[in-house]
Structures are given as C-alpha cells and as structure tokens.
Amino acid sequence: MNVVYFDGVCNLCNSAVNFLIDRDKKKRLSFASLQSEAGVAILRKQGLPTDTYDSFLFLKGDQLYTKSDAVLEVVRILGSGWQLLYIFKVIPRTLRDPLYTWVAARRYRWFGKRAECRLPTPELRARFL
C-alpha cells in the first residue's frame, strides 16, 4: 500500500493532494491527513509529534519516507514523466531537506490554512484512510 499522509489544514498540502489525485491515473496512491486516526497512528508508531506537522509522510509498503525523500518517492510512482524528477535524488538529502523545511515553515503564511481537514468527495472516499 502507498499512503500519502498530509497536513489536512494546510492549503499547500491540500493542493498537492489534488495534484496527485489528478495525475495518479492508475490509483496507486491512498491518502490520509496527519490529523486523522490513521495519521496519528503512523506518527505515534514512528515516535513523531502528533500536534505539529512539519512534513508529509509517504508509506511505501513497509518503508516510511519523510520530507524531500517522500516527495521524490511519490513522483517516482506517479509515472507519466513525473518520475523524471526522481533525478533530484542525486542531490544529498542534507541539501534537499533544508529547502523542504524552509518552505514547510512558511506554508501557512504563503498559502493559508483551513479551519478543518478536507473531506473527500464520495467518489474519492475509497482512496482516503
């Protein structure tokens, strides 16, 4: 199972989820907000805080990816040319993650925040945990 865990109140994160849903033609990705039961469970299992959401997570099988590694693994699965972005994996994580962290720290200010987590439409409900 491939699960993208995202900050459900972050407008940038919700836009990213919409982007992924639109491009995941083979429906290989499932989604869960970090604030959901499934999200809190994965955070606890990994020993991560359950009240701050500074990274989206990507669970691919039994392997959990965070920050820039999560982004790169997700585009790798998307196909349709998006996997070409995986070339950025050659850049050391010590250089990629600070950029990810910088954007994540400013995402609410730049893109805004919702009052509550997104609710999937009935046709998308099966792809959300």
GISUL-V819933 format. One line per field, one symbol per residue. ss: DSSP state (H for helix, E for strand, - for the rest). phi: phi as a letter, one per 30 degrees, with the letter a starting at -180 (. if undefined). psi: psi as a letter, one per 40 degrees, with the letter a starting at -180 (. if undefined). Layout:
ss=???
phi=???
psi=???
This chain:
ss=-EEEEE---EHHHHHHHHHHHHH------EEEE---HHHHHHHHHH----------EEEE--EEEEHHHHHHHHHHHH---HHHHHHHHH--HHHHHHHHHHHHHHHHHHH-E-----------HHHE-
phi=.cbccbddcddddddddeededcdddhdccbaddddedddddddecicdcbbbcadcbcciccccbhdddeddddddeihjdddddeddddeedcddddedddedcddddcjbddbddcddedcedccd
psi=hhhhhiheehddddddddddddegdefeiiihideidddddddddefiieeigeiiihhhbehhiibdddddddddddafddedeededdhideddddddddddeeddddeiiidiiihiiddeddeh.
